[in-house]
């Protein structure tokens, strides 16, 4: 009798899983689920080999491929050198230069200026930028073309600050127009201020446009509003990079004169290094589309000598094949972030990648970067009032027509369950992603109880 009762109890979590899946599919969401234990043994599968649009869960595969190809200890190295009196900047594709972080661009460029001063260089003949193989389009062609101005559609490139964006600070004033300035990156680019002060909050909207040679800020700002900072995609990240570097040099008293004589010898002026882990953290915890696409390009540059978007995707495909042994039928990689509605992966592939990476040197980096239920990133407000708070580490994902959650749950006995939940539905249907997220959480609660291999 005890054996029968034990089997019945073991079956309950699987039944709970199936009921939650059935509820999701009853809402119109085709649902795939794959679960393995910490030894890689399969515990549960439902539509696990079917291809789904993964939304931002694709970033799990991107992180896995980047860690596999570059290694957990990879460092981005940006080199500044003197050559015939000109400052030559060699690209590393470093995505980590963000104001207010440990890698603020103004601080880094200040270090370059200080190094030139130590070499007694007060004049440069010019600045050259060596992009290497970071060539071609700056965004995937399958991204939503009507959203390219937004921070989450920011462009990639060889020389990028602030994750491909710029920020403008706006505050109320006593005059006809608001007070505003460029908050990041710090540059001397001109700003055209057309933000009118108004006495009512109704209709008070504003926005910034990068016009290449200047920033246009337009709209209406309520006179009683608190200061705000808005963030917008840059038109050309390299323009901002150059402007920020020139500002730092100028503030250090270093001028640029094409015909000047520079007596300093050729050689390296400064090298700046940052760690891959910082970009992986933003990619997964913050769901940064920019960091995903930028790291894919760096992967292509380092492993295949091709830092284009296409080269990066080819390198990602190759590294996933090394990690997993093969790529399942139906998988399509159109980008590294999942913002493209055309990418397709399977739950089984996602969970296999999670399981495989955790057994290698990149396992800790990836695991530490996953949002934690009820505590960090995109999971901060999820799994509230459950005993899963702090025990679920997972990547969320949503675009119109797709909702997803993939990661791990730490069980009370110390074991781990790796899972992937992918849901696809008619993108014309709206307003029920909250229901799908609740069902995902029920699925994870049942996964936490899974024991016997299925």
Buried (B, 14 or more C-beta within 10 A) or exposed (E): EEEEEEEEEBEEBBEBBBBBBEBBBEBEBBBBBBBBBBEEEBBBBBBBBBBBBBBBBBBBBBBBBBBBBBBBEBBBEBBBBBEEBBBBBBBBBBBBBBBEBEBBBBBBBBBBBBBBEEBEBBBBBEBEBBBBBBBBEBBBEEBBEEEBBBBBBBBBBBBBBBBBBBBBBBBBBEEEEBBBBBBBBBBEBEBEBEBBBBEEEEEBEBEBBBEEEEBBBBBBBBBEBEEBEBBBBBBBBBBBBBBBBBBBBEBBEBEBEEEEEBEBEEEEBBBBEBBBBBBBBBBBBBBBBBBBBBBBBBBBBBBBEBBBBBBBBBBBBBBBEEBBEEBBEEBEBBBBBBBBBEBBBBBBBBBBBBBBBBEBEBBEBBBBBBBBBBBBBBBBEBBEEBEBBEBBBBBBBBBBBBBBBBBBBBBEEEEBBBBBBBBBBEEEEEEBBEBBBBBBBBBBBBBBBBBEEB
